[in-house]
Amino acid sequence: MRVLKKVLLILLPVVITLFILELLLRLIGAYYVYSLGNLYRDDKATGEKKITILAVGESTTGGLWYESESYPIQLKNKMNEYYGCDNCVAVQILALPGASTSSTLRAYLSELYTVKPDIVLFMVGVNDGTYYSYNFDAILLRKDYQGNELVHRFDRALIQLSNQSKLAKLIKLAYTRMTVPQEVINDDAYIYSQLDKSDLWKREHFASVYYEESKITTAQNIESLVKITRGTDAIPILMTYHQAHVNELIRSVAEKTNSALIDNEKVFTVRGDSTLISDRDNWHPTAEGYALIAENVFAFLVDQELISK
């Protein structure tokens, strides 16, 4: 009994400390989301709302580095102009840089019933173990340097835990740095790395080789997002990224679920303009790139008669 008490006395401070750290990380994340959401809140709506749109995604939906010129904000401006009003269109976002489809799925139901949108735009999936440097999922799932099935299973379990806990996500980052050979980390390219344009092919190679581990889960999660949306009066629309290996999977899910699809990759390919992509990482769009996405979405909504005067 005394031994048990000693163990509890040792463990209790550890558990409390971990709980406090987890709480702090969640509060920091919540504050960021709240701050980002301020850009979309309609405090001075004029007239009756014509339509409500919910944009779901991560950094590309949040407009990384160009938050005030993200595609949802530019889409809202175009639609207000279309309706001839100052603020009769509501556009909200569910977006957090680095979000996977698993974390998005967990947060989506609450957001869906809070916003009550007419249309939901989904641009999700790129962070699911593909290029995701922040999470290191794809690296941990590589078997070519492990050679140990037990380690592989442990890594999968850690990844699943990190999708539930902010603290576990940081632990996973530290674990990767300590256990994965440095040459493996150095050889792989990610979205957030300062990758030279001549080496951009590494990014697609990395995605195509190591995406198999996560694409089944990604497809299931996107299908679930569509199914949940159809349980309401909202219309789900899937969107491809301007460029990403996951685009083919998004197209296949759209076909399988008979969902509307907006192909952003196609319009970026047609334009072929380097000013559409940020020099910071040679992947995320610039303000002009986000404008092109907004134009593409707006044109689709008008063409499909999902909005009309």
PyMOL commands that set and color helices and strands:
alter all, ss='L'
color gray80, all
select helices_A, chain A and resi 2-37+59-62+67-69+71-83+101-115+137-140+149-162+166-179+182-187+197-199+201-210+212-230+247-256+264-271+274-276+287-303
alter helices_A, ss='H'
color red, helices_A
select strands_A, chain A and resi 51-57+89-95+119-122+235-239+260-262
alter strands_A, ss='S'
color yellow, strands_A
deselect
rebuild
show_as cartoon
